[in-house]
Structure formats: C-alpha cells, structure tokens
C-alpha cells in the first residue's frame, strides 16, 4: 500500500499520478485564489 492511500485519500487508486496532480492543482489554485481575493479586498486593487 502506498503512503498516498492513507489519511484523507482513502480510496482505491488514490496514488495515481493523475489524481495526485488534480488534487495539487485544486489545493494550490484555491490558495492562489484566496491570496488574490485578500489582496484585492485589503488594498482595493483593480
């Protein structure tokens, strides 16, 4: 069993590269979106 099949990724084929890349894009995209929203809100950027 791969280490990626543990924790919150408890489903079959959770260690496939496609699933790992999709999860990483989702998490990183969310972080970038939140940072952009925070900067726009705090500094009133256009």
DSSP file (Angstrom, degrees, kcal/mol; ACC not computed):
  #  RESIDUE AA STRUCTURE BP1 BP2  ACC     N-H-->O    O-->H-N    N-H-->O    O-->H-N    TCO  KAPPA ALPHA  PHI   PSI    X-CA   Y-CA   Z-CA
    1    1 A X              0   0    0      0, 0.0     2,-0.1     0, 0.0     5,-0.0   0.000 360.0 360.0 360.0 131.8    0.0    0.0    0.0
    2    2 A X    >   -     0   0    0      1,-0.1     3,-1.4     2,-0.0    12,-0.1  -0.396 360.0-118.9 -74.4 154.9    1.3    3.4   -0.9
    3    3 A X  G >  S+     0   0    0      1,-0.3     3,-1.1     2,-0.1    -1,-0.1   0.736 112.0  66.9 -65.8 -21.5    1.5    6.2    1.6
    4    4 A X  G 3  S+     0   0    0      1,-0.3    -1,-0.3     4,-0.1    12,-0.1   0.608  87.2  68.2 -76.3 -10.5   -0.9    8.2   -0.5
    5    5 A X  G <  S+     0   0    0     -3,-1.4    -1,-0.3     5,-0.1     2,-0.2   0.251  92.7  77.5 -89.2  13.3   -3.7    5.7    0.2
    6    6 A X  S X  S+     0   0    0     -3,-1.1     3,-1.4     4,-0.1     2,-0.2  -0.628  82.5  19.0-114.6 174.2   -3.8    6.8    3.8
    7    7 A X  T 3  S-     0   0    0      1,-0.3     3,-0.3    -2,-0.2    -3,-0.0  -0.465 130.8 -13.5  69.6-132.8   -5.2    9.8    5.7
    8    8 A X  T 3  S+     0   0    0      1,-0.2     2,-0.8    -2,-0.2    -1,-0.3   0.626 126.6  74.6 -80.9 -11.7   -7.9   11.6    3.7
    9    9 A X    <   +     0   0    0     -3,-1.4     2,-1.4     1,-0.1    -1,-0.2  -0.345  58.0 145.9 -95.4  52.7   -7.0    9.8    0.5
   10   10 A X        +     0   0    0     -2,-0.8     2,-0.3    -3,-0.3    -5,-0.1  -0.451  36.0  98.8 -91.8  63.1   -8.7    6.5    1.5
   11   11 A X  S >  S-     0   0    0     -2,-1.4     3,-1.3    -5,-0.1    -2,-0.0  -0.976  82.0 -82.3-142.2 159.5   -9.9    5.4   -1.9
   12   12 A X  T 3  S+     0   0    0     -2,-0.3    -2,-0.0     1,-0.3     0, 0.0  -0.300 112.4  12.5 -62.3 140.1   -8.7    3.0   -4.5
   13   13 A X  T >  S+     0   0    0      1,-0.1     3,-1.4     2,-0.1    -1,-0.3   0.739  78.2 141.4  65.4  26.9   -6.1    4.4   -6.9
   14   14 A X  T <   +     0   0    0     -3,-1.3    -2,-0.1     1,-0.3    -1,-0.1   0.691  67.4  60.0 -69.4 -16.4   -5.5    7.4   -4.8
   15   15 A X  T 3  S+     0   0    0      4,-0.1    -1,-0.3     5,-0.0     2,-0.2   0.298  74.5 122.6 -96.3  10.9   -1.8    7.2   -5.6
   16   16 A X    <>  -     0   0    0     -3,-1.4     4,-2.2     1,-0.1     3,-0.3  -0.495  69.8-126.2 -68.6 140.3   -2.3    7.5   -9.4
   17   17 A X  H  > S+     0   0    0      1,-0.2     4,-2.6     2,-0.2     5,-0.2   0.849 108.5  56.4 -57.3 -35.2   -0.4   10.5  -10.8
   18   18 A X  H  > S+     0   0    0      2,-0.2     4,-2.3     1,-0.2    -1,-0.2   0.916 109.4  45.3 -64.3 -42.3   -3.5   12.0  -12.4
   19   19 A X  H  > S+     0   0    0     -3,-0.3     4,-2.3    -6,-0.2    -2,-0.2   0.899 113.5  49.9 -68.0 -40.8   -5.3   12.1   -9.0
   20   20 A X  H  X S+     0   0    0     -4,-2.2     4,-2.2     2,-0.2    -2,-0.2   0.920 112.9  46.3 -64.7 -43.9   -2.3   13.5   -7.2
   21   21 A X  H  X S+     0   0    0     -4,-2.6     4,-2.6     2,-0.2     5,-0.2   0.909 112.2  50.6 -65.8 -42.4   -1.8   16.2   -9.8
   22   22 A X  H  X S+     0   0    0     -4,-2.3     4,-2.2    -5,-0.2    -2,-0.2   0.909 111.7  48.0 -62.5 -42.0   -5.5   17.1   -9.8
   23   23 A X  H  X S+     0   0    0     -4,-2.3     4,-2.5     2,-0.2    -1,-0.2   0.909 111.8  49.8 -64.3 -42.0   -5.5   17.4   -6.0
   24   24 A X  H  X S+     0   0    0     -4,-2.2     4,-2.9     1,-0.2     5,-0.3   0.910 111.0  49.0 -64.5 -42.4   -2.4   19.5   -6.1
   25   25 A X  H  X S+     0   0    0     -4,-2.6     4,-2.5     1,-0.2     5,-0.2   0.905 111.9  49.7 -63.8 -41.3   -3.9   21.9   -8.7
   26   26 A X  H  X S+     0   0    0     -4,-2.2     4,-1.9    -5,-0.2    -2,-0.2   0.930 115.2  42.5 -63.4 -46.0   -7.1   22.2   -6.7
   27   27 A X  H  X S+     0   0    0     -4,-2.5     4,-2.1     2,-0.2    -2,-0.2   0.948 118.1  44.0 -67.5 -49.1   -5.3   23.0   -3.5
   28   28 A X  H  X S+     0   0    0     -4,-2.9     4,-2.6     1,-0.2     5,-0.2   0.881 112.9  52.4 -65.9 -37.7   -2.8   25.4   -5.0
   29   29 A X  H  X S+     0   0    0     -4,-2.5     4,-2.4    -5,-0.3    -1,-0.2   0.890 109.2  50.1 -63.6 -39.3   -5.4   27.1   -7.1
   30   30 A X  H  X S+     0   0    0     -4,-1.9     4,-2.4    -5,-0.2    -2,-0.2   0.908 110.9  49.0 -64.8 -41.9   -7.6   27.6   -4.0
   31   31 A X  H  X S+     0   0    0     -4,-2.1     4,-2.4     2,-0.2    -2,-0.2   0.932 112.5  47.4 -63.4 -46.2   -4.6   29.1   -2.1
   32   32 A X  H  X S+     0   0    0     -4,-2.6     4,-2.6     1,-0.2    -2,-0.2   0.905 112.2  51.2 -62.4 -41.3   -3.8   31.5   -5.0
   33   33 A X  H  X S+     0   0    0     -4,-2.4     4,-2.5     1,-0.2    -1,-0.2   0.907 110.5  47.7 -62.7 -42.2   -7.4   32.5   -5.3
   34   34 A X  H  X S+     0   0    0     -4,-2.4     4,-2.5     2,-0.2    -2,-0.2   0.888 111.9  49.7 -67.2 -38.6   -7.7   33.3   -1.6
   35   35 A X  H  X S+     0   0    0     -4,-2.4     4,-2.5     2,-0.2     5,-0.2   0.925 112.6  47.8 -65.0 -43.6   -4.5   35.3   -1.7
   36   36 A X  H  X S+     0   0    0     -4,-2.6     4,-2.4     2,-0.2    -2,-0.2   0.909 112.5  48.6 -62.5 -42.5   -5.7   37.2   -4.7
   37   37 A X  H  X S+     0   0    0     -4,-2.5     4,-2.5     2,-0.2    -2,-0.2   0.909 111.9  49.8 -63.6 -41.9   -9.1   37.9   -3.1
   38   38 A X  H  X S+     0   0    0     -4,-2.5     4,-2.8     2,-0.2     5,-0.3   0.913 112.0  47.2 -64.4 -42.9   -7.4   39.0    0.2
   39   39 A X  H  X S+     0   0    0     -4,-2.5     4,-2.4     2,-0.2     6,-0.3   0.904 113.3  48.6 -64.7 -41.1   -5.1   41.4   -1.7
   40   40 A X  H  X S+     0   0    0     -4,-2.4     4,-1.1    -5,-0.2     5,-0.4   0.902 116.0  43.3 -66.3 -40.1   -7.9   42.8   -3.7
   41   41 A X  H  < S+     0   0    0     -4,-2.5    -2,-0.2    -5,-0.2    -1,-0.2   0.913 118.9  42.2 -71.3 -43.1  -10.1   43.3   -0.6
   42   42 A X  H  < S+     0   0    0     -4,-2.8    -2,-0.2    -5,-0.2    -3,-0.2   0.879 128.9  25.6 -73.9 -38.9   -7.3   44.7    1.6
   43   43 A X  H  < S-     0   0    0     -4,-2.4    -1,-0.2    -5,-0.3    -2,-0.2   0.380  97.7-124.7-111.0   2.1   -5.7   47.0   -0.9
   44   44 A X     <  -     0   0    0     -4,-1.1     2,-0.2    -5,-0.2    -4,-0.2   0.935  41.7-179.4  51.7  54.8   -8.6   47.7   -3.3
   45   45 A X              0   0    0     -5,-0.4    -1,-0.2    -6,-0.3    -2,-0.0  -0.556 360.0 360.0 -80.0 150.0   -6.7   46.6   -6.4
   46   46 A X              0   0    0     -2,-0.2    -1,-0.1     0, 0.0    -6,-0.0   0.459 360.0 360.0 -85.9 360.0   -8.5   46.8   -9.7
